[in-house]
C-alpha cells in the first residue's frame, strides 16, 4: 500500500492537499486555516510548485518558498503581490485580482510563463525576455509595442484588451499561437502577415475588424477560430490556408459563401453550424459535403433543414443516420480527447482509458434490450467506479471541465435507456463518482 502524507509527515498533514508528494515535482495547494502546516510541508518535501487560494499571501515571504519555481495565486480578492518579489527562481507565475500597487516585472526575470490580470500600474514588462507563454486579461494599452523585445514568446493570449493595432508582434518570429478575445477597438490585423512563417494557431473572438484577409497569408496555419466578428463578408482567403486542420466559425453574419471549404483537404475538425453562421448565398452544401468527406456529417444530421443542403451521398448518410439508435449516436460522438497535442496528463493512452469505459458501457447496454432498470443502473455504476479508479491513478485527470463532460454523457446514456435522471439530484454519476 502506498504511503499517505500523514505517514510521511505525521498527524495533521492528512488535511493538507499535496499532489504527487512521492514524485520529483510535488504540488501543494494552500488554503486559509492550513498555512502553518503547508509551510512545514513545503520545507519537508522541497516543494517548488505552489497553488494559493488565499486573499492574503504575506506567508510567501517565509524562506521555505525561496525555491519556488511555479506559483499560482487564484484569489480574485488579491490586492498585493509584493510578498513574491523575493522569489527570484520563479519560471511560471499566475495571478488574478485587482492589484492596487505598482508591479515591477523586472523582479521576475526568469519567467517563461505568465498568466495574469494585468495590474493597472506596472513597469518593465519588456524585461521578461525569457517569456514563452503569455496570457493577459485586461491589457489596456493601445498597441503591443512593449512586446517587441520579447522575441522568445511562442504563445500569446489577450482577453478583454483595448489594443487598436498589432504593431509590436512583428518581431515575434517564434510566435506559433495568438488568441485575441474581446478586442473591440482592434481595427486592423495587417501585422499578421509578418508571422506567416511561424503562426499555426489563431483565434479572434469579439472584435470589429473590417478586413480579415491578412489571415490568408498564414500558410502554416493549422487551427483557426473566428467568433462574433462584425461584417465578415468574404472569407475566401481561408482557402489559401492549405495546412488548416481545425476551423471554427461562430456568431458570424452574412458570410458571402462557404465555397472556400472545398479546396481544403486536411481538416480533422470543422465546427461550423448553420444556426450560428448565416450565409448570403444561402447554401450550406459545401459544409455538408466537407463534413461527409470527413466522416462527420452526423454533426448536422439533426438540423431540421439539413436535407435540402445534401448531395446524393449526404442523403444516403442521412437515412442511415436516422436508423441508428440513440446509444450509437452517443458512442459515435464521444471522445475524451479534449486537449490538443495530448499534453500530460491528457495523453492519448490516458484518454483512451476513458473512451474504453464509455464505449464498453454502451456496448453492454445494447447487448440485451430486455435489461431491467436495476441492471442498467448497475452497468452505469460499474462504469463510474472504473472512472474513479482511472482518476485515482492519474493525478489531476478528471477536473472541472472533464467532470462536467462525463456527467453529461452519462446522463445522456441513462436517458437513452429510459432511466429517469431526475431521480438523481446531481445526475446519475453523482451517486458513485469520486471525481
C-alpha positions as CSV (number, residue, x, y, z in Angstrom):
1,X,0.0,0.0,0.0
2,X,1.4,3.4,-0.9
3,X,2.2,5.9,1.8
4,X,-0.1,8.8,2.7
5,X,1.1,12.3,3.6
6,X,0.2,11.5,7.2
7,X,2.6,8.5,7.0
8,X,5.4,10.7,5.8
9,X,4.9,13.9,7.8
10,X,2.8,12.9,10.7
11,X,-0.6,13.7,12.3
12,X,-2.5,16.7,11.0
13,X,-1.0,16.6,7.5
14,X,-3.8,14.4,6.2
15,X,-5.8,17.6,5.7
16,X,-3.1,19.2,3.6
17,X,-3.5,18.8,-0.2
18,X,-0.3,17.8,-1.8
19,X,-0.4,16.1,-5.2
20,X,2.4,13.8,-6.3
21,X,4.2,14.1,-3.0
22,X,6.1,10.8,-3.9
23,X,7.3,12.2,-7.2
24,X,10.0,14.7,-8.3
25,X,7.5,17.5,-8.7
26,X,5.0,17.6,-5.9
27,X,2.4,20.4,-5.8
28,X,0.9,22.0,-2.8
29,X,-2.5,23.7,-2.6
30,X,-2.5,26.3,0.2
31,X,-5.8,27.3,1.8
32,X,-6.8,29.6,4.7
33,X,-6.6,27.8,8.1
34,X,-3.8,25.4,6.9
35,X,-1.0,27.8,6.2
36,X,1.4,26.8,9.0
37,X,1.1,23.1,8.1
38,X,1.6,23.9,4.5
39,X,4.8,25.8,5.2
40,X,6.1,22.8,7.1
41,X,5.2,20.5,4.2
42,X,6.9,22.8,1.7
43,X,10.1,22.6,3.8
44,X,9.9,18.9,4.4
45,X,9.2,17.9,0.8
46,X,11.1,20.6,-1.0
47,X,8.0,21.6,-2.9
48,X,8.6,24.1,-5.7
49,X,5.1,24.2,-7.3
50,X,2.7,26.2,-5.2
51,X,-1.0,27.0,-5.6
52,X,-2.5,29.6,-3.3
53,X,-6.2,30.4,-2.9
54,X,-5.9,32.8,0.0
55,X,-6.7,36.5,-0.2
56,X,-3.5,37.4,1.8
57,X,-0.2,35.9,0.7
58,X,2.2,37.5,3.3
59,X,3.2,34.0,4.3
60,X,5.1,33.6,1.0
61,X,7.9,35.7,2.5
62,X,8.8,32.7,4.5
63,X,12.2,31.3,3.4
64,X,10.6,28.0,2.7
65,X,9.3,29.4,-0.5
66,X,12.6,30.8,-1.9
67,X,13.0,27.7,-4.2
68,X,9.5,28.1,-5.7
69,X,9.5,27.8,-9.5
70,X,5.8,27.7,-10.3
71,X,3.3,29.8,-8.4
72,X,-0.4,30.3,-8.9
73,X,-2.4,32.9,-7.0
74,X,-6.1,32.2,-7.6
75,X,-7.9,34.6,-5.3
76,X,-9.8,37.4,-7.1
77,X,-9.6,39.5,-3.9
78,X,-5.8,39.7,-4.1
79,X,-4.7,43.4,-3.7
80,X,-0.9,43.0,-3.4
81,X,1.7,40.6,-4.8
82,X,4.7,42.3,-3.2
83,X,5.4,39.2,-0.9
84,X,6.5,37.3,-4.0
85,X,9.0,39.9,-5.3
86,X,11.8,38.0,-3.5
87,X,11.0,34.7,-5.3
88,X,13.8,35.1,-7.9
89,X,13.6,31.5,-9.2
90,X,10.1,31.7,-10.5
91,X,9.7,30.5,-14.0
92,X,5.9,30.2,-14.0
93,X,3.6,32.8,-12.5
94,X,-0.2,33.1,-12.5
95,X,-2.3,35.7,-10.6
96,X,-5.8,37.2,-10.6
97,X,-7.3,40.2,-8.8
98,X,-7.2,44.0,-9.0
99,X,-3.7,44.6,-7.8
100,X,-3.5,48.1,-6.4
101,X,0.2,48.6,-6.1
102,X,2.7,49.1,-8.9
103,X,4.2,45.8,-10.1
104,X,7.7,45.8,-11.3
105,X,8.0,42.8,-13.6
106,X,11.8,43.0,-13.6
107,X,11.6,41.1,-10.3
108,X,10.7,38.0,-12.3
109,X,13.4,37.9,-15.0
110,X,13.4,34.1,-15.1
111,X,9.7,33.8,-16.1
112,X,8.9,31.7,-19.1
113,X,5.2,31.5,-18.4
114,X,2.9,34.4,-17.2
115,X,-0.8,34.3,-16.8
116,X,-2.3,37.4,-15.1
117,X,-4.9,40.1,-14.8
118,X,-2.7,43.0,-15.8
119,X,-2.3,45.4,-12.9
120,X,-3.3,49.0,-13.6
121,X,0.2,50.1,-12.7
122,X,3.2,48.2,-13.8
123,X,6.7,48.6,-15.2
124,X,9.3,46.6,-17.1
125,X,7.1,44.0,-18.8
126,X,9.7,44.2,-21.6
127,X,12.3,42.9,-19.1
128,X,10.8,39.4,-19.2
129,X,12.9,38.4,-22.2
130,X,12.6,34.6,-21.4
131,X,8.8,34.6,-21.7
132,X,7.5,31.8,-24.0
133,X,3.8,31.5,-22.9
134,X,1.8,34.7,-22.0
135,X,-1.9,35.1,-21.2
136,X,-3.1,38.5,-20.1
137,X,-6.5,39.7,-19.2
138,X,-7.3,43.5,-19.2
139,X,-4.3,44.6,-21.3
140,X,-5.3,48.3,-21.7
141,X,-2.6,49.8,-23.8
142,X,-3.4,50.7,-27.4
143,X,-0.7,48.6,-29.1
144,X,1.8,45.8,-28.4
145,X,5.0,47.8,-28.7
146,X,6.3,46.7,-25.3
147,X,6.3,43.1,-26.5
148,X,8.9,44.0,-29.2
149,X,11.9,42.7,-27.2
150,X,10.1,39.5,-26.0
151,X,11.2,37.5,-29.0
152,X,11.1,34.1,-27.3
153,X,7.3,34.2,-27.0
154,X,5.6,31.2,-28.6
155,X,2.0,31.6,-27.2
156,X,0.3,34.9,-26.7
157,X,-3.3,35.2,-25.5
158,X,-5.0,38.6,-24.8
159,X,-8.5,38.8,-23.2
160,X,-10.6,41.9,-22.8
161,X,-8.0,44.2,-24.3
162,X,-8.0,47.8,-25.7
163,X,-5.4,47.3,-28.3
164,X,-6.1,49.1,-31.6
165,X,-3.4,47.6,-33.7
166,X,-0.9,44.7,-33.5
167,X,2.4,46.6,-34.0
168,X,4.9,45.1,-31.6
169,X,4.3,41.5,-32.7
170,X,6.2,41.8,-35.9
171,X,9.4,40.9,-34.1
172,X,8.0,37.7,-32.6
173,X,9.2,35.3,-35.2
174,X,8.8,32.3,-32.8
175,X,5.1,33.0,-32.2
176,X,3.0,29.9,-33.0
177,X,-0.2,30.7,-31.2
178,X,-2.1,34.0,-31.0
179,X,-5.5,34.4,-29.2
180,X,-7.3,37.8,-29.1
181,X,-10.7,37.8,-27.4
182,X,-12.9,40.9,-26.7
183,X,-10.7,43.5,-28.6
184,X,-13.5,45.9,-29.7
185,X,-11.1,48.7,-30.6
186,X,-8.9,46.5,-32.8
187,X,-9.4,47.6,-36.4
188,X,-6.5,46.0,-38.4
189,X,-4.6,42.8,-38.3
190,X,-2.2,43.6,-41.2
191,X,0.8,42.8,-39.0
192,X,-0.2,39.1,-39.1
193,X,1.4,39.0,-42.5
194,X,4.9,39.1,-40.8
195,X,4.1,35.9,-38.9
196,X,3.4,33.8,-41.9
197,X,6.4,31.5,-41.3
198,X,5.6,30.8,-37.6
199,X,1.9,31.1,-36.7
200,X,-0.1,27.8,-36.6
201,X,-2.9,28.7,-34.2
202,X,-5.1,31.8,-34.4
203,X,-8.2,32.8,-32.5
204,X,-10.0,36.1,-32.9
205,X,-13.3,36.5,-31.0
206,X,-15.5,39.5,-30.4
207,X,-13.9,42.2,-32.5
208,X,-14.8,44.9,-35.0
209,X,-12.0,44.1,-37.5
210,X,-13.1,45.1,-41.0
211,X,-10.5,43.3,-43.1
212,X,-9.6,39.7,-42.2
213,X,-7.7,39.0,-45.4
214,X,-4.2,39.0,-43.8
215,X,-5.2,35.6,-42.4
216,X,-4.9,34.3,-45.9
217,X,-1.1,34.8,-45.8
218,X,-0.7,32.3,-42.9
219,X,0.3,29.3,-45.0
220,X,1.3,27.2,-42.0
221,X,-1.9,27.9,-40.0
222,X,-3.4,24.6,-38.6
223,X,-6.1,26.0,-36.3
224,X,-8.4,29.0,-36.9
225,X,-11.3,30.2,-34.8
226,X,-13.3,33.3,-35.7
227,X,-16.3,34.3,-33.5
228,X,-18.6,37.2,-33.1
229,X,-16.9,39.4,-35.7
230,X,-18.7,42.2,-37.5
231,X,-19.4,42.3,-41.2
232,X,-17.0,39.5,-42.2
233,X,-18.3,39.2,-45.8
234,X,-15.7,37.4,-47.9
235,X,-13.9,34.6,-46.3
236,X,-12.5,33.1,-49.5
237,X,-8.9,34.0,-48.3
238,X,-9.2,31.0,-45.9
239,X,-8.7,28.8,-49.0
240,X,-5.0,29.9,-49.0
241,X,-4.5,28.3,-45.6
242,X,-4.0,24.9,-47.1
243,X,-2.4,23.4,-43.9
244,X,-5.6,24.1,-41.9
245,X,-6.7,21.1,-39.8
246,X,-9.2,22.8,-37.4
247,X,-11.7,25.5,-38.3
248,X,-14.3,27.0,-36.1
249,X,-16.7,29.8,-37.2
250,X,-19.3,31.0,-34.8
251,X,-21.7,34.0,-34.4
252,X,-20.9,35.3,-37.9
253,X,-23.4,37.1,-40.0
254,X,-23.6,37.5,-43.8
255,X,-20.7,35.4,-44.8
256,X,-20.6,35.6,-48.6
257,X,-20.2,31.9,-49.2
258,X,-18.7,28.7,-47.8
259,X,-17.3,27.6,-51.2
260,X,-13.7,28.0,-49.8
261,X,-14.2,24.8,-47.9
262,X,-14.0,22.6,-50.9
263,X,-10.3,23.2,-51.6
264,X,-9.1,22.5,-48.1
265,X,-8.2,18.8,-47.7
266,X,-6.5,18.4,-44.3
267,X,-9.4,19.0,-41.9
268,X,-9.6,17.0,-38.7
269,X,-12.2,19.2,-37.0
270,X,-14.8,21.5,-38.6
271,X,-17.1,23.4,-36.2
272,X,-19.5,25.5,-38.3
273,X,-23.2,25.4,-37.5
274,X,-25.8,27.0,-39.8
275,X,-27.8,28.4,-36.9
276,X,-24.6,30.3,-35.8
277,X,-23.2,31.3,-39.2
278,X,-25.5,33.0,-41.8
279,X,-24.5,32.7,-45.5
280,X,-25.5,35.3,-48.1
281,X,-25.9,32.7,-50.9
282,X,-28.0,30.5,-48.7
283,X,-26.1,27.3,-49.4
284,X,-24.6,25.0,-46.8
285,X,-23.8,22.3,-49.4
286,X,-20.0,23.0,-49.3
287,X,-20.2,22.4,-45.5
288,X,-22.2,19.2,-45.6
289,X,-20.0,17.8,-48.4
290,X,-16.9,18.5,-46.5
291,X,-18.3,17.0,-43.3
292,X,-19.4,13.9,-45.2
293,X,-15.9,13.7,-46.7
294,X,-14.5,13.8,-43.1
295,X,-17.0,11.2,-41.9
296,X,-18.6,13.8,-39.6
297,X,-21.8,14.7,-41.3
298,X,-23.6,13.4,-38.2
299,X,-22.8,16.8,-36.6
300,X,-25.6,18.3,-38.7
301,X,-28.0,15.4,-39.3
302,X,-30.4,16.5,-36.6
303,X,-30.7,20.0,-38.0
304,X,-34.2,20.4,-39.3
305,X,-33.2,22.0,-42.7
306,X,-30.2,19.8,-43.4
307,X,-31.9,17.6,-46.1
308,X,-32.1,20.4,-48.7
309,X,-28.3,21.1,-48.3
310,X,-27.3,17.5,-49.0
311,X,-26.0,15.9,-52.2
312,X,-26.9,12.2,-53.0
313,X,-24.1,10.8,-50.8
314,X,-25.2,13.1,-48.0
315,X,-28.8,12.0,-48.3
316,X,-27.7,8.3,-48.1
317,X,-25.8,9.1,-44.9
318,X,-28.9,11.0,-43.6
319,X,-31.1,7.9,-44.0
320,X,-28.6,5.6,-42.4
321,X,-28.1,8.0,-39.5
322,X,-31.7,8.2,-38.6
323,X,-31.9,4.4,-38.4
324,X,-29.2,4.2,-35.7
325,X,-30.1,4.1,-32.0
326,X,-29.5,6.9,-29.5
327,X,-26.8,4.9,-27.9
328,X,-25.0,4.5,-31.2
329,X,-25.2,8.2,-31.8
330,X,-23.7,9.0,-28.3
331,X,-20.9,6.4,-29.0
332,X,-20.2,8.0,-32.4
333,X,-19.8,11.5,-30.9
334,X,-18.0,10.7,-27.6
335,X,-14.2,11.2,-27.4
336,X,-12.4,12.1,-24.2
337,X,-9.5,13.5,-26.3
338,X,-10.3,17.1,-25.1
339,X,-6.8,18.7,-25.3
340,X,-4.8,19.5,-28.4
341,X,-1.5,17.7,-28.7
342,X,-2.5,15.3,-26.0
343,X,-0.4,17.2,-23.4
344,X,0.0,15.4,-20.0
345,X,-1.9,14.1,-18.2
346,X,-4.2,14.0,-21.3
347,X,-2.1,11.7,-23.3
348,X,-3.8,9.5,-26.0
349,X,-3.1,6.5,-23.8
350,X,-4.8,8.0,-20.8
351,X,-7.8,9.4,-22.8
352,X,-8.3,6.0,-24.4
353,X,-8.8,4.5,-21.0
354,X,-11.9,6.7,-20.6
355,X,-13.1,6.1,-24.1
356,X,-13.0,2.3,-23.5
357,X,-15.1,2.6,-20.3
358,X,-17.8,4.6,-22.1
359,X,-17.8,2.5,-25.3
360,X,-17.9,-0.6,-23.1
361,X,-20.9,0.7,-21.2
362,X,-22.8,1.4,-24.4
363,X,-21.9,-2.0,-25.9
364,X,-23.2,-3.8,-22.7
365,X,-26.4,-1.8,-22.7
366,X,-27.1,-2.6,-26.3
367,X,-26.4,-6.3,-26.0
368,X,-29.6,-7.0,-24.2
369,X,-32.6,-4.8,-24.9
370,X,-34.6,-6.5,-22.1
371,X,-32.4,-5.4,-19.2
372,X,-34.2,-4.3,-16.1
373,X,-33.8,-0.8,-14.8
374,X,-31.7,-2.2,-11.9
375,X,-29.4,-4.0,-14.4
376,X,-29.0,-0.8,-16.4
377,X,-28.2,1.3,-13.4
378,X,-25.7,-1.4,-12.2
379,X,-23.9,-1.2,-15.5
380,X,-23.6,2.6,-15.2
381,X,-22.5,2.3,-11.6
382,X,-19.8,-0.2,-12.7
383,X,-18.5,2.3,-15.3
384,X,-18.4,5.2,-12.9
385,X,-16.4,3.1,-10.4
386,X,-13.9,2.3,-13.3
387,X,-13.6,6.0,-13.9
388,X,-12.9,6.5,-10.2
389,X,-10.0,4.1,-10.5
390,X,-8.6,5.9,-13.5
391,X,-8.8,9.3,-11.8
392,X,-7.1,7.9,-8.7
393,X,-4.3,6.5,-10.8
394,X,-3.7,9.7,-12.9
395,X,-3.3,12.9,-10.9
396,X,-5.3,15.9,-12.0
397,X,-7.1,14.0,-14.8
398,X,-10.8,14.4,-14.4
399,X,-11.0,18.1,-13.4
400,X,-13.9,20.6,-13.7
401,X,-14.4,20.6,-17.5
402,X,-13.8,16.9,-17.8
403,X,-16.1,16.1,-14.9
404,X,-19.0,18.1,-16.4
405,X,-18.5,16.5,-19.8
406,X,-18.5,12.9,-18.4
407,X,-21.5,13.7,-16.2
408,X,-23.5,15.0,-19.1
409,X,-22.6,12.0,-21.3
410,X,-23.6,9.5,-18.6
411,X,-26.9,11.4,-18.2
412,X,-27.4,11.1,-21.9
413,X,-26.7,7.4,-21.8
414,X,-29.2,6.9,-18.9
415,X,-31.9,8.9,-20.8
416,X,-31.3,6.8,-23.9
417,X,-32.2,3.6,-22.0
418,X,-35.2,5.2,-20.3
419,X,-33.7,5.9,-16.9
420,X,-35.3,9.0,-15.3
421,X,-32.2,11.1,-14.3
422,X,-34.5,13.5,-12.3
423,X,-34.4,10.8,-9.6
424,X,-30.7,11.8,-9.1
425,X,-30.2,15.3,-7.7
426,X,-26.9,16.0,-9.4
427,X,-27.0,13.5,-12.3
428,X,-26.7,9.7,-12.3
429,X,-22.9,9.7,-11.9
430,X,-23.1,11.7,-8.6
431,X,-24.3,8.5,-6.9
432,X,-20.9,6.9,-7.1
433,X,-18.3,9.3,-8.6
434,X,-15.3,10.4,-6.6
435,X,-14.1,13.0,-9.1
